[in-house]
Amino acid sequence: MNDEKIARINELAKKAKNEGLTEEERHEQHKLRREYVEAVKKQLRPHVEGIKVVNEQGEDITPDKLKKIQKEKGLHGR
């Protein structure tokens, strides 16, 4: 997501708070927000998938669902 779209999201949010949005602007705002959330998810997923959880004793307590994903991607020697 580029800076122009983020600026537009902020502009629409400010306008919504101050004076309200037209139906067309509400639709645009919704579309831009969905696009933003998807972009964040796309950036966050690799980080989350790379996490290995260990307890104080050093034992791997990574959830099985995450271990499965890591095994499919060859992460952490799984």
PDB file of N, CA, C and O in Angstrom:
ATOM      1  N   MET A   1       0.853  -1.176   0.000  1.00  0.00           N
ATOM      2  CA  MET A   1       0.000   0.000   0.000  1.00  0.00           C
ATOM      3  C   MET A   1       0.895   1.235   0.000  1.00  0.00           C
ATOM      4  O   MET A   1       1.818   1.348   0.808  1.00  0.00           O
ATOM      5  N   ASN A   2       0.616   2.141  -0.900  1.00  0.00           N
ATOM      6  CA  ASN A   2       1.474   3.321  -1.017  1.00  0.00           C
ATOM      7  C   ASN A   2       1.015   4.461  -0.095  1.00  0.00           C
ATOM      8  O   ASN A   2      -0.076   4.433   0.474  1.00  0.00           O
ATOM      9  N   ASP A   3       1.874   5.439   0.024  1.00  0.00           N
ATOM     10  CA  ASP A   3       1.619   6.573   0.924  1.00  0.00           C
ATOM     11  C   ASP A   3       0.377   7.367   0.527  1.00  0.00           C
ATOM     12  O   ASP A   3      -0.322   7.900   1.389  1.00  0.00           O
ATOM     13  N   GLU A   4       0.103   7.447  -0.775  1.00  0.00           N
ATOM     14  CA  GLU A   4      -1.073   8.191  -1.234  1.00  0.00           C
ATOM     15  C   GLU A   4      -2.361   7.551  -0.724  1.00  0.00           C
ATOM     16  O   GLU A   4      -3.287   8.246  -0.307  1.00  0.00           O
ATOM     17  N   LYS A   5      -2.409   6.225  -0.763  1.00  0.00           N
ATOM     18  CA  LYS A   5      -3.614   5.535  -0.294  1.00  0.00           C
ATOM     19  C   LYS A   5      -3.773   5.678   1.213  1.00  0.00           C
ATOM     20  O   LYS A   5      -4.887   5.854   1.707  1.00  0.00           O
ATOM     21  N   ILE A   6      -2.682   5.606   1.936  1.00  0.00           N
ATOM     22  CA  ILE A   6      -2.750   5.782   3.391  1.00  0.00           C
ATOM     23  C   ILE A   6      -3.206   7.200   3.723  1.00  0.00           C
ATOM     24  O   ILE A   6      -4.011   7.404   4.632  1.00  0.00           O
ATOM     25  N   ALA A   7      -2.692   8.169   2.989  1.00  0.00           N
ATOM     26  CA  ALA A   7      -3.115   9.557   3.197  1.00  0.00           C
ATOM     27  C   ALA A   7      -4.609   9.708   2.908  1.00  0.00           C
ATOM     28  O   ALA A   7      -5.311  10.444   3.601  1.00  0.00           O
ATOM     29  N   ARG A   8      -5.087   9.009   1.886  1.00  0.00           N
ATOM     30  CA  ARG A   8      -6.510   9.078   1.539  1.00  0.00           C
ATOM     31  C   ARG A   8      -7.366   8.441   2.637  1.00  0.00           C
ATOM     32  O   ARG A   8      -8.437   8.951   2.965  1.00  0.00           O
ATOM     33  N   ILE A   9      -6.897   7.335   3.200  1.00  0.00           N
ATOM     34  CA  ILE A   9      -7.614   6.702   4.314  1.00  0.00           C
ATOM     35  C   ILE A   9      -7.744   7.696   5.460  1.00  0.00           C
ATOM     36  O   ILE A   9      -8.822   7.855   6.032  1.00  0.00           O
ATOM     37  N   ASN A  10      -6.655   8.359   5.791  1.00  0.00           N
ATOM     38  CA  ASN A  10      -6.666   9.335   6.885  1.00  0.00           C
ATOM     39  C   ASN A  10      -7.562  10.530   6.569  1.00  0.00           C
ATOM     40  O   ASN A  10      -8.272  11.036   7.438  1.00  0.00           O
ATOM     41  N   GLU A  11      -7.518  10.967   5.325  1.00  0.00           N
ATOM     42  CA  GLU A  11      -8.356  12.091   4.896  1.00  0.00           C
ATOM     43  C   GLU A  11      -9.837  11.741   5.040  1.00  0.00           C
ATOM     44  O   GLU A  11     -10.626  12.543   5.540  1.00  0.00           O
ATOM     45  N   LEU A  12     -10.204  10.542   4.598  1.00  0.00           N
ATOM     46  CA  LEU A  12     -11.600  10.121   4.698  1.00  0.00           C
ATOM     47  C   LEU A  12     -12.026   9.946   6.159  1.00  0.00           C
ATOM     48  O   LEU A  12     -13.159  10.271   6.517  1.00  0.00           O
ATOM     49  N   ALA A  13     -11.135   9.442   6.991  1.00  0.00           N
ATOM     50  CA  ALA A  13     -11.456   9.272   8.413  1.00  0.00           C
ATOM     51  C   ALA A  13     -11.706  10.627   9.067  1.00  0.00           C
ATOM     52  O   ALA A  13     -12.643  10.783   9.850  1.00  0.00           O
ATOM     53  N   LYS A  14     -10.873  11.591   8.745  1.00  0.00           N
ATOM     54  CA  LYS A  14     -11.029  12.936   9.308  1.00  0.00           C
ATOM     55  C   LYS A  14     -12.341  13.566   8.836  1.00  0.00           C
ATOM     56  O   LYS A  14     -13.066  14.181   9.618  1.00  0.00           O
ATOM     57  N   LYS A  15     -12.631  13.400   7.545  1.00  0.00           N
ATOM     58  CA  LYS A  15     -13.865  13.960   6.999  1.00  0.00           C
ATOM     59  C   LYS A  15     -15.087  13.283   7.620  1.00  0.00           C
ATOM     60  O   LYS A  15     -16.082  13.941   7.921  1.00  0.00           O
ATOM     61  N   ALA A  16     -15.006  11.970   7.808  1.00  0.00           N
ATOM     62  CA  ALA A  16     -16.124  11.233   8.412  1.00  0.00           C
ATOM     63  C   ALA A  16     -16.407  11.745   9.816  1.00  0.00           C
ATOM     64  O   ALA A  16     -17.563  11.876  10.217  1.00  0.00           O
ATOM     65  N   LYS A  17     -15.364  12.029  10.546  1.00  0.00           N
ATOM     66  CA  LYS A  17     -15.506  12.504  11.929  1.00  0.00           C
ATOM     67  C   LYS A  17     -16.077  13.923  11.971  1.00  0.00           C
ATOM     68  O   LYS A  17     -16.905  14.242  12.824  1.00  0.00           O
ATOM     69  N   ASN A  18     -15.627  14.768  11.045  1.00  0.00           N
ATOM     70  CA  ASN A  18     -15.998  16.182  11.082  1.00  0.00           C
ATOM     71  C   ASN A  18     -17.323  16.504  10.406  1.00  0.00           C
ATOM     72  O   ASN A  18     -18.125  17.270  10.940  1.00  0.00           O
ATOM     73  N   GLU A  19     -17.554  15.926   9.240  1.00  0.00           N
ATOM     74  CA  GLU A  19     -18.747  16.330   8.489  1.00  0.00           C
ATOM     75  C   GLU A  19     -19.531  15.184   7.880  1.00  0.00           C
ATOM     76  O   GLU A  19     -20.627  15.397   7.361  1.00  0.00           O
ATOM     77  N   GLY A  20     -19.000  13.988   7.932  1.00  0.00           N
ATOM     78  CA  GLY A  20     -19.698  12.847   7.345  1.00  0.00           C
ATOM     79  C   GLY A  20     -19.241  12.586   5.919  1.00  0.00           C
ATOM     80  O   GLY A  20     -18.647  13.441   5.262  1.00  0.00           O
ATOM     81  N   LEU A  21     -19.539  11.374   5.463  1.00  0.00           N
ATOM     82  CA  LEU A  21     -19.123  10.955   4.129  1.00  0.00           C
ATOM     83  C   LEU A  21     -20.333  10.686   3.255  1.00  0.00           C
ATOM     84  O   LEU A  21     -21.407  10.335   3.743  1.00  0.00           O
ATOM     85  N   THR A  22     -20.142  10.857   1.957  1.00  0.00           N
ATOM     86  CA  THR A  22     -21.167  10.456   1.007  1.00  0.00           C
ATOM     87  C   THR A  22     -21.125   8.933   0.896  1.00  0.00           C
ATOM     88  O   THR A  22     -20.184   8.294   1.367  1.00  0.00           O
ATOM     89  N   GLU A  23     -22.132   8.368   0.281  1.00  0.00           N
ATOM     90  CA  GLU A  23     -22.171   6.911   0.086  1.00  0.00           C
ATOM     91  C   GLU A  23     -20.955   6.450  -0.716  1.00  0.00           C
ATOM     92  O   GLU A  23     -20.360   5.415  -0.413  1.00  0.00           O
ATOM     93  N   GLU A  24     -20.597   7.211  -1.722  1.00  0.00           N
ATOM     94  CA  GLU A  24     -19.433   6.873  -2.553  1.00  0.00           C
ATOM     95  C   GLU A  24     -18.139   6.910  -1.728  1.00  0.00           C
ATOM     96  O   GLU A  24     -17.276   6.043  -1.870  1.00  0.00           O
ATOM     97  N   GLU A  25     -18.020   7.915  -0.876  1.00  0.00           N
ATOM     98  CA  GLU A  25     -16.828   8.020  -0.025  1.00  0.00           C
ATOM     99  C   GLU A  25     -16.770   6.888   1.005  1.00  0.00           C
ATOM    100  O   GLU A  25     -15.694   6.368   1.300  1.00  0.00           O
ATOM    101  N   ARG A  26     -17.931   6.508   1.551  1.00  0.00           N
ATOM    102  CA  ARG A  26     -17.959   5.381   2.496  1.00  0.00           C
ATOM    103  C   ARG A  26     -17.503   4.100   1.810  1.00  0.00           C
ATOM    104  O   ARG A  26     -16.760   3.306   2.388  1.00  0.00           O
ATOM    105  N   HIS A  27     -17.950   3.906   0.583  1.00  0.00           N
ATOM    106  CA  HIS A  27     -17.544   2.725  -0.186  1.00  0.00           C
ATOM    107  C   HIS A  27     -16.033   2.759  -0.438  1.00  0.00           C
ATOM    108  O   HIS A  27     -15.351   1.747  -0.277  1.00  0.00           O
ATOM    109  N   GLU A  28     -15.520   3.916  -0.831  1.00  0.00           N
ATOM    110  CA  GLU A  28     -14.078   4.061  -1.066  1.00  0.00           C
ATOM    111  C   GLU A  28     -13.294   3.800   0.220  1.00  0.00           C
ATOM    112  O   GLU A  28     -12.271   3.116   0.198  1.00  0.00           O
ATOM    113  N   GLN A  29     -13.771   4.341   1.331  1.00  0.00           N
ATOM    114  CA  GLN A  29     -13.098   4.158   2.615  1.00  0.00           C
ATOM    115  C   GLN A  29     -13.056   2.676   2.989  1.00  0.00           C
ATOM    116  O   GLN A  29     -12.022   2.170   3.425  1.00  0.00           O
ATOM    117  N   HIS A  30     -14.167   1.994   2.819  1.00  0.00           N
ATOM    118  CA  HIS A  30     -14.239   0.567   3.144  1.00  0.00           C
ATOM    119  C   HIS A  30     -13.261  -0.230   2.281  1.00  0.00           C
ATOM    120  O   HIS A  30     -12.544  -1.097   2.781  1.00  0.00           O
ATOM    121  N   LYS A  31     -13.238   0.068   1.001  1.00  0.00           N
ATOM    122  CA  LYS A  31     -12.339  -0.631   0.073  1.00  0.00           C
ATOM    123  C   LYS A  31     -10.874  -0.388   0.450  1.00  0.00           C
ATOM    124  O   LYS A  31     -10.077  -1.326   0.473  1.00  0.00           O
ATOM    125  N   LEU A  32     -10.519   0.857   0.742  1.00  0.00           N
ATOM    126  CA  LEU A  32      -9.141   1.184   1.112  1.00  0.00           C
ATOM    127  C   LEU A  32      -8.741   0.532   2.434  1.00  0.00           C
ATOM    128  O   LEU A  32      -7.614   0.060   2.582  1.00  0.00           O
ATOM    129  N   ARG A  33      -9.655   0.507   3.383  1.00  0.00           N
ATOM    130  CA  ARG A  33      -9.353  -0.120   4.674  1.00  0.00           C
ATOM    131  C   ARG A  33      -9.123  -1.621   4.518  1.00  0.00           C
ATOM    132  O   ARG A  33      -8.211  -2.177   5.131  1.00  0.00           O
ATOM    133  N   ARG A  34      -9.943  -2.276   3.704  1.00  0.00           N
ATOM    134  CA  ARG A  34      -9.744  -3.716   3.448  1.00  0.00           C
ATOM    135  C   ARG A  34      -8.388  -3.959   2.815  1.00  0.00           C
ATOM    136  O   ARG A  34      -7.671  -4.885   3.193  1.00  0.00           O
ATOM    137  N   GLU A  35      -8.041  -3.120   1.846  1.00  0.00           N
ATOM    138  CA  GLU A  35      -6.748  -3.244   1.170  1.00  0.00           C
ATOM    139  C   GLU A  35      -5.600  -3.055   2.167  1.00  0.00           C
ATOM    140  O   GLU A  35      -4.597  -3.765   2.110  1.00  0.00           O
ATOM    141  N   TYR A  36      -5.756  -2.102   3.070  1.00  0.00           N
ATOM    142  CA  TYR A  36      -4.731  -1.839   4.085  1.00  0.00           C
ATOM    143  C   TYR A  36      -4.562  -3.044   5.014  1.00  0.00           C
ATOM    144  O   TYR A  36      -3.439  -3.466   5.291  1.00  0.00           O
ATOM    145  N   VAL A  37      -5.668  -3.586   5.488  1.00  0.00           N
ATOM    146  CA  VAL A  37      -5.609  -4.740   6.394  1.00  0.00           C
ATOM    147  C   VAL A  37      -4.945  -5.928   5.702  1.00  0.00           C
ATOM    148  O   VAL A  37      -4.130  -6.619   6.312  1.00  0.00           O
ATOM    149  N   GLU A  38      -5.280  -6.171   4.452  1.00  0.00           N
ATOM    150  CA  GLU A  38      -4.666  -7.278   3.716  1.00  0.00           C
ATOM    151  C   GLU A  38      -3.163  -7.061   3.552  1.00  0.00           C
ATOM    152  O   GLU A  38      -2.387  -8.013   3.639  1.00  0.00           O
ATOM    153  N   ALA A  39      -2.752  -5.832   3.318  1.00  0.00           N
ATOM    154  CA  ALA A  39      -1.323  -5.534   3.181  1.00  0.00           C
ATOM    155  C   ALA A  39      -0.586  -5.788   4.495  1.00  0.00           C
ATOM    156  O   ALA A  39       0.524  -6.322   4.495  1.00  0.00           O
ATOM    157  N   VAL A  40      -1.200  -5.408   5.606  1.00  0.00           N
ATOM    158  CA  VAL A  40      -0.585  -5.639   6.919  1.00  0.00           C
ATOM    159  C   VAL A  40      -0.485  -7.132   7.191  1.00  0.00           C
ATOM    160  O   VAL A  40       0.552  -7.606   7.656  1.00  0.00           O
ATOM    161  N   LYS A  41      -1.542  -7.874   6.909  1.00  0.00           N
ATOM    162  CA  LYS A  41      -1.522  -9.328   7.110  1.00  0.00           C
ATOM    163  C   LYS A  41      -0.419  -9.978   6.285  1.00  0.00           C
ATOM    164  O   LYS A  41       0.291 -10.863   6.761  1.00  0.00           O
ATOM    165  N   LYS A  42      -0.289  -9.529   5.053  1.00  0.00           N
ATOM    166  CA  LYS A  42       0.721 -10.100   4.154  1.00  0.00           C
ATOM    167  C   LYS A  42       2.135  -9.866   4.693  1.00  0.00           C
ATOM    168  O   LYS A  42       3.000 -10.731   4.558  1.00  0.00           O
ATOM    169  N   GLN A  43       2.370  -8.712   5.298  1.00  0.00           N
ATOM    170  CA  GLN A  43       3.681  -8.408   5.872  1.00  0.00           C
ATOM    171  C   GLN A  43       3.908  -9.131   7.195  1.00  0.00           C
ATOM    172  O   GLN A  43       5.036  -9.511   7.509  1.00  0.00           O
ATOM    173  N   LEU A  44       2.850  -9.320   7.964  1.00  0.00           N
ATOM    174  CA  LEU A  44       2.965  -9.901   9.299  1.00  0.00           C
ATOM    175  C   LEU A  44       3.098 -11.424   9.281  1.00  0.00           C
ATOM    176  O   LEU A  44       3.795 -11.996  10.119  1.00  0.00           O
ATOM    177  N   ARG A  45       2.438 -12.076   8.338  1.00  0.00           N
ATOM    178  CA  ARG A  45       2.401 -13.540   8.295  1.00  0.00           C
ATOM    179  C   ARG A  45       3.784 -14.187   8.342  1.00  0.00           C
ATOM    180  O   ARG A  45       3.979 -15.095   9.149  1.00  0.00           O
ATOM    181  N   PRO A  46       4.754 -13.773   7.524  1.00  0.00           N
ATOM    182  CA  PRO A  46       6.077 -14.422   7.586  1.00  0.00           C
ATOM    183  C   PRO A  46       6.749 -14.285   8.952  1.00  0.00           C
ATOM    184  O   PRO A  46       7.465 -15.187   9.386  1.00  0.00           O
ATOM    185  N   HIS A  47       6.523 -13.179   9.616  1.00  0.00           N
ATOM    186  CA  HIS A  47       7.112 -12.977  10.943  1.00  0.00           C
ATOM    187  C   HIS A  47       6.496 -13.937  11.959  1.00  0.00           C
ATOM    188  O   HIS A  47       7.203 -14.571  12.742  1.00  0.00           O
ATOM    189  N   VAL A  48       5.182 -14.032  11.932  1.00  0.00           N
ATOM    190  CA  VAL A  48       4.490 -14.913  12.874  1.00  0.00           C
ATOM    191  C   VAL A  48       4.849 -16.369  12.599  1.00  0.00           C
ATOM    192  O   VAL A  48       5.070 -17.144  13.529  1.00  0.00           O
ATOM    193  N   GLU A  49       4.908 -16.739  11.328  1.00  0.00           N
ATOM    194  CA  GLU A  49       5.229 -18.122  10.979  1.00  0.00           C
ATOM    195  C   GLU A  49       6.647 -18.502  11.378  1.00  0.00           C
ATOM    196  O   GLU A  49       6.943 -19.687  11.527  1.00  0.00           O
ATOM    197  N   GLY A  50       7.517 -17.541  11.551  1.00  0.00           N
ATOM    198  CA  GLY A  50       8.897 -17.825  11.918  1.00  0.00           C
ATOM    199  C   GLY A  50       9.154 -17.886  13.415  1.00  0.00           C
ATOM    200  O   GLY A  50      10.286 -18.119  13.841  1.00  0.00           O
ATOM    201  N   ILE A  51       8.121 -17.680  14.212  1.00  0.00           N
ATOM    202  CA  ILE A  51       8.289 -17.654  15.666  1.00  0.00           C
ATOM    203  C   ILE A  51       8.385 -19.069  16.227  1.00  0.00           C
ATOM    204  O   ILE A  51       7.618 -19.957  15.856  1.00  0.00           O
ATOM    205  N   LYS A  52       9.328 -19.253  17.114  1.00  0.00           N
ATOM    206  CA  LYS A  52       9.450 -20.505  17.863  1.00  0.00           C
ATOM    207  C   LYS A  52       9.254 -20.146  19.330  1.00  0.00           C
ATOM    208  O   LYS A  52       9.965 -19.294  19.863  1.00  0.00           O
ATOM    209  N   VAL A  53       8.290 -20.794  19.983  1.00  0.00           N
ATOM    210  CA  VAL A  53       7.945 -20.475  21.363  1.00  0.00           C
ATOM    211  C   VAL A  53       8.611 -21.487  22.293  1.00  0.00           C
ATOM    212  O   VAL A  53       8.461 -22.697  22.122  1.00  0.00           O
ATOM    213  N   VAL A  54       9.348 -20.973  23.280  1.00  0.00           N
ATOM    214  CA  VAL A  54       9.983 -21.846  24.274  1.00  0.00           C
ATOM    215  C   VAL A  54       9.602 -21.369  25.671  1.00  0.00           C
ATOM    216  O   VAL A  54       9.413 -20.176  25.910  1.00  0.00           O
ATOM    217  N   ASN A  55       9.493 -22.333  26.593  1.00  0.00           N
ATOM    218  CA  ASN A  55       9.169 -21.970  27.970  1.00  0.00           C
ATOM    219  C   ASN A  55      10.449 -21.677  28.744  1.00  0.00           C
ATOM    220  O   ASN A  55      11.538 -21.677  28.171  1.00  0.00           O
ATOM    221  N   GLU A  56      10.322 -21.432  30.027  1.00  0.00           N
ATOM    222  CA  GLU A  56      11.476 -21.067  30.858  1.00  0.00           C
ATOM    223  C   GLU A  56      12.511 -22.179  30.942  1.00  0.00           C
ATOM    224  O   GLU A  56      13.686 -21.912  31.195  1.00  0.00           O
ATOM    225  N   GLN A  57      12.087 -23.427  30.731  1.00  0.00           N
ATOM    226  CA  GLN A  57      13.010 -24.562  30.771  1.00  0.00           C
ATOM    227  C   GLN A  57      13.675 -24.804  29.415  1.00  0.00           C
ATOM    228  O   GLN A  57      14.479 -25.724  29.269  1.00  0.00           O
ATOM    229  N   GLY A  58      13.341 -23.990  28.442  1.00  0.00           N
ATOM    230  CA  GLY A  58      13.931 -24.124  27.119  1.00  0.00           C
ATOM    231  C   GLY A  58      13.232 -25.137  26.229  1.00  0.00           C
ATOM    232  O   GLY A  58      13.739 -25.480  25.161  1.00  0.00           O
ATOM    233  N   GLU A  59      12.076 -25.616  26.657  1.00  0.00           N
ATOM    234  CA  GLU A  59      11.323 -26.597  25.872  1.00  0.00           C
ATOM    235  C   GLU A  59      10.485 -25.886  24.812  1.00  0.00           C
ATOM    236  O   GLU A  59       9.892 -24.836  25.061  1.00  0.00           O
ATOM    237  N   ASP A  60      10.453 -26.481  23.640  1.00  0.00           N
ATOM    238  CA  ASP A  60       9.670 -25.926  22.539  1.00  0.00           C
ATOM    239  C   ASP A  60       8.186 -26.155  22.819  1.00  0.00           C
ATOM    240  O   ASP A  60       7.734 -27.298  22.883  1.00  0.00           O
ATOM    241  N   ILE A  61       7.439 -25.087  22.984  1.00  0.00           N
ATOM    242  CA  ILE A  61       5.999 -25.186  23.228  1.00  0.00           C
ATOM    243  C   ILE A  61       5.208 -24.476  22.122  1.00  0.00           C
ATOM    244  O   ILE A  61       4.103 -23.981  22.344  1.00  0.00           O
ATOM    245  N   THR A  62       5.803 -24.444  20.937  1.00  0.00           N
ATOM    246  CA  THR A  62       5.145 -23.830  19.788  1.00  0.00           C
ATOM    247  C   THR A  62       3.842 -24.583  19.512  1.00  0.00           C
ATOM    248  O   THR A  62       3.843 -25.814  19.519  1.00  0.00           O
ATOM    249  N   PRO A  63       2.735 -23.881  19.270  1.00  0.00           N
ATOM    250  CA  PRO A  63       1.469 -24.555  18.967  1.00  0.00           C
ATOM    251  C   PRO A  63       1.606 -25.481  17.749  1.00  0.00           C
ATOM    252  O   PRO A  63       2.326 -25.171  16.799  1.00  0.00           O
ATOM    253  N   ASP A  64       0.910 -26.613  17.794  1.00  0.00           N
ATOM    254  CA  ASP A  64       1.003 -27.612  16.727  1.00  0.00           C
ATOM    255  C   ASP A  64       0.641 -27.041  15.357  1.00  0.00           C
ATOM    256  O   ASP A  64       1.261 -27.394  14.355  1.00  0.00           O
ATOM    257  N   LYS A  65      -0.349 -26.171  15.312  1.00  0.00           N
ATOM    258  CA  LYS A  65      -0.757 -25.575  14.035  1.00  0.00           C
ATOM    259  C   LYS A  65       0.406 -24.791  13.417  1.00  0.00           C
ATOM    260  O   LYS A  65       0.633 -24.855  12.209  1.00  0.00           O
ATOM    261  N   LEU A  66       1.128 -24.062  14.246  1.00  0.00           N
ATOM    262  CA  LEU A  66       2.271 -23.288  13.768  1.00  0.00           C
ATOM    263  C   LEU A  66       3.426 -24.209  13.391  1.00  0.00           C
ATOM    264  O   LEU A  66       4.124 -23.962  12.408  1.00  0.00           O
ATOM    265  N   LYS A  67       3.627 -25.273  14.171  1.00  0.00           N
ATOM    266  CA  LYS A  67       4.680 -26.244  13.843  1.00  0.00           C
ATOM    267  C   LYS A  67       4.438 -26.862  12.472  1.00  0.00           C
ATOM    268  O   LYS A  67       5.378 -27.076  11.706  1.00  0.00           O
ATOM    269  N   LYS A  68       3.170 -27.148  12.164  1.00  0.00           N
ATOM    270  CA  LYS A  68       2.824 -27.742  10.865  1.00  0.00           C
ATOM    271  C   LYS A  68       3.203 -26.792   9.727  1.00  0.00           C
ATOM    272  O   LYS A  68       3.783 -27.214   8.726  1.00  0.00           O
ATOM    273  N   ILE A  69       2.877 -25.530   9.884  1.00  0.00           N
ATOM    274  CA  ILE A  69       3.215 -24.527   8.864  1.00  0.00           C
ATOM    275  C   ILE A  69       4.728 -24.429   8.711  1.00  0.00           C
ATOM    276  O   ILE A  69       5.243 -24.367   7.594  1.00  0.00           O
ATOM    277  N   GLN A  70       5.436 -24.416   9.837  1.00  0.00           N
ATOM    278  CA  GLN A  70       6.895 -24.320   9.801  1.00  0.00           C
ATOM    279  C   GLN A  70       7.506 -25.548   9.134  1.00  0.00           C
ATOM    280  O   GLN A  70       8.497 -25.431   8.413  1.00  0.00           O
ATOM    281  N   LYS A  71       6.924 -26.721   9.367  1.00  0.00           N
ATOM    282  CA  LYS A  71       7.427 -27.945   8.740  1.00  0.00           C
ATOM    283  C   LYS A  71       7.250 -27.871   7.227  1.00  0.00           C
ATOM    284  O   LYS A  71       8.147 -28.245   6.471  1.00  0.00           O
ATOM    285  N   GLU A  72       6.091 -27.388   6.790  1.00  0.00           N
ATOM    286  CA  GLU A  72       5.821 -27.250   5.356  1.00  0.00           C
ATOM    287  C   GLU A  72       6.804 -26.289   4.695  1.00  0.00           C
ATOM    288  O   GLU A  72       7.147 -26.451   3.524  1.00  0.00           O
ATOM    289  N   LYS A  73       7.253 -25.292   5.446  1.00  0.00           N
ATOM    290  CA  LYS A  73       8.168 -24.285   4.900  1.00  0.00           C
ATOM    291  C   LYS A  73       9.626 -24.559   5.245  1.00  0.00           C
ATOM    292  O   LYS A  73      10.514 -23.809   4.839  1.00  0.00           O
ATOM    293  N   GLY A  74       9.874 -25.630   5.993  1.00  0.00           N
ATOM    294  CA  GLY A  74      11.246 -25.991   6.348  1.00  0.00           C
ATOM    295  C   GLY A  74      11.897 -25.043   7.338  1.00  0.00           C
ATOM    296  O   GLY A  74      13.103 -24.809   7.272  1.00  0.00           O
ATOM    297  N   LEU A  75      11.114 -24.497   8.251  1.00  0.00           N
ATOM    298  CA  LEU A  75      11.637 -23.554   9.240  1.00  0.00           C
ATOM    299  C   LEU A  75      11.980 -24.264  10.541  1.00  0.00           C
ATOM    300  O   LEU A  75      11.310 -25.228  10.912  1.00  0.00           O
ATOM    301  N   HIS A  76      12.999 -23.810  11.229  1.00  0.00           N
ATOM    302  CA  HIS A  76      13.419 -24.318  12.537  1.00  0.00           C
ATOM    303  C   HIS A  76      13.739 -25.812  12.515  1.00  0.00           C
ATOM    304  O   HIS A  76      13.589 -26.486  13.534  1.00  0.00           O
ATOM    305  N   GLY A  77      14.169 -26.327  11.393  1.00  0.00           N
ATOM    306  CA  GLY A  77      14.554 -27.731  11.305  1.00  0.00           C
ATOM    307  C   GLY A  77      13.393 -28.687  11.513  1.00  0.00           C
ATOM    308  O   GLY A  77      13.599 -29.827  11.929  1.00  0.00           O
ATOM    309  N   ARG A  78      12.216 -28.256  11.239  1.00  0.00           N
ATOM    310  CA  ARG A  78      11.030 -29.117  11.436  1.00  0.00           C
ATOM    311  C   ARG A  78      10.789 -29.960  10.207  1.00  0.00           C
ATOM    312  O   ARG A  78       9.843 -30.747  10.174  1.00  0.00           O
TER     313      ARG A  78
END
